Amino acid sequence: MPIFEYQCKSCGAKSEIIELGAAEIGALCCAQCGGAELEKKPSVVSTPRMPARPAGKTCCGRDEKCGGGTSCCGS
């Protein structure tokens, strides 16, 4: 179920609303003032970032390559 952000054109309040279907869109109203004129706002998405390994380092932190064709981490 998608969650959308709406802003009321009457009072300016923002609301996050779970939309169940297209028929429900006409029935949406502002939780603050009860106004029926809501504007759908673009959602902001955040993605987690993995910490980067230091340049020139192997997975275990060594400066030189691991020998034997296997990873120094045991895989």
C-alpha positions as CSV (number, residue, x, y, z in Angstrom):
1,M,0.0,0.0,0.0
2,P,1.6,3.2,-1.1
3,I,1.9,6.2,1.3
4,F,1.5,9.6,-0.3
5,E,2.0,13.1,1.2
6,Y,-0.7,15.7,0.7
7,Q,-0.9,19.4,1.5
8,C,-4.3,21.0,2.2
9,K,-4.9,24.0,0.0
10,S,-7.1,25.6,2.7
11,C,-4.9,25.5,5.8
12,G,-1.6,24.3,4.4
13,A,-1.3,21.3,6.7
14,K,0.6,18.3,5.4
15,S,-0.6,14.7,5.8
16,E,0.7,11.3,5.0
17,I,-2.1,9.1,3.7
18,I,-2.2,5.4,2.7
19,E,-4.1,5.1,-0.5
20,L,-6.0,1.9,-1.0
21,G,-7.4,2.6,-4.4
22,A,-8.3,5.2,-7.0
23,A,-11.9,5.5,-5.8
24,E,-10.7,6.7,-2.4
25,I,-8.9,9.8,-3.8
26,G,-12.1,11.8,-4.0
27,A,-13.0,11.0,-0.4
28,L,-9.7,12.4,1.1
29,C,-10.0,15.3,3.5
30,C,-7.6,17.3,5.6
31,A,-7.2,16.0,9.2
32,Q,-6.7,19.5,10.5
33,C,-9.5,21.5,9.0
34,G,-11.6,19.0,7.1
35,G,-11.0,20.7,3.7
36,A,-11.4,18.5,0.6
37,E,-8.9,20.3,-1.6
38,L,-5.7,18.3,-1.1
39,E,-2.6,18.5,-3.4
40,K,-0.4,15.5,-3.8
41,K,3.2,16.4,-3.0
42,P,6.3,14.6,-4.4
43,S,7.7,12.2,-1.8
44,V,11.4,12.3,-0.8
45,V,13.1,9.0,-0.8
46,S,16.2,8.3,1.2
47,T,18.5,5.4,0.7
48,P,21.1,4.2,3.2
49,R,24.7,4.5,2.2
50,M,27.3,1.9,3.0
51,P,30.6,3.2,4.4
52,A,33.3,3.2,1.7
53,R,36.5,1.2,2.2
54,P,39.6,3.4,2.4
55,A,41.2,3.7,-1.0
56,G,44.0,1.1,-1.7
57,K,42.8,-1.2,1.1
58,T,41.6,-4.8,0.9
59,C,38.5,-6.1,2.6
60,C,40.5,-6.7,5.8
61,G,42.3,-3.4,5.7
62,R,45.6,-4.5,4.4
63,D,47.5,-2.3,1.9
64,E,48.8,-5.3,-0.1
65,K,46.8,-7.9,-2.0
66,C,46.0,-11.2,-0.3
67,G,47.9,-14.2,-1.7
68,G,46.7,-17.6,-2.8
69,G,43.7,-16.4,-5.0
70,T,41.4,-16.2,-2.0
71,S,40.2,-13.3,-0.1
72,C,41.9,-12.4,3.2
73,C,38.5,-12.4,4.8
74,G,38.2,-16.2,4.3
75,S,35.9,-16.3,1.3
